[in-house]
Amino acid sequence: MGQAQGILMAATEIDAEATFASLQRLSQHHNLKPRDVAEHLLTTRTLPEAR
């Protein structure tokens, strides 16, 4: 999660708390575990797309 937050922080210039909240929202929206959203971001450098 920390590395994924770092990627988002660098890309969006928002703080750690806001990036964590964004990852949580994405995980709920896509029905994925937060670690799966983070792993997707780390491997693809993109956020999950809508299903």
C-alpha positions as CSV (number, residue, x, y, z in Angstrom):
1,M,0.0,0.0,0.0
2,G,2.8,2.4,0.8
3,Q,4.4,2.2,-2.6
4,A,1.0,2.6,-4.3
5,Q,0.4,5.7,-2.1
6,G,3.8,7.1,-3.2
7,I,2.9,6.6,-6.9
8,L,-0.4,8.4,-6.4
9,M,1.2,11.2,-4.3
10,A,3.8,11.8,-7.0
11,A,1.2,11.8,-9.8
12,T,-1.5,13.8,-8.1
13,E,0.3,15.9,-5.5
14,I,-2.1,14.9,-2.7
15,D,-1.1,13.8,0.7
16,A,-0.8,10.3,2.1
17,E,-4.2,10.5,3.9
18,A,-6.0,11.5,0.7
19,T,-4.2,8.8,-1.4
20,F,-5.1,6.1,1.2
21,A,-8.8,7.3,1.1
22,S,-8.7,7.2,-2.7
23,L,-7.3,3.6,-2.7
24,Q,-10.1,2.6,-0.3
25,R,-12.8,4.2,-2.5
26,L,-11.4,2.4,-5.5
27,S,-11.4,-0.9,-3.8
28,Q,-15.0,-0.5,-2.7
29,H,-16.1,0.7,-6.1
30,H,-14.4,-2.2,-7.9
31,N,-15.2,-4.7,-5.2
32,L,-11.5,-5.5,-4.8
33,K,-9.3,-5.8,-1.7
34,P,-7.2,-2.6,-1.2
35,R,-4.0,-4.6,-1.6
36,D,-5.3,-5.8,-5.1
37,V,-5.9,-2.2,-6.1
38,A,-2.4,-1.3,-4.9
39,E,-0.9,-4.3,-6.7
40,H,-2.6,-3.3,-9.9
41,L,-1.3,0.2,-9.6
42,L,2.3,-1.0,-8.9
43,T,2.3,-3.5,-11.8
44,T,0.5,-1.4,-14.5
45,R,1.0,2.2,-13.2
46,T,-2.7,2.7,-13.8
47,L,-5.8,2.5,-11.7
48,P,-8.4,-0.2,-12.2
49,E,-11.0,0.6,-14.8
50,A,-14.7,0.4,-14.4
51,R,-16.1,-3.0,-15.0
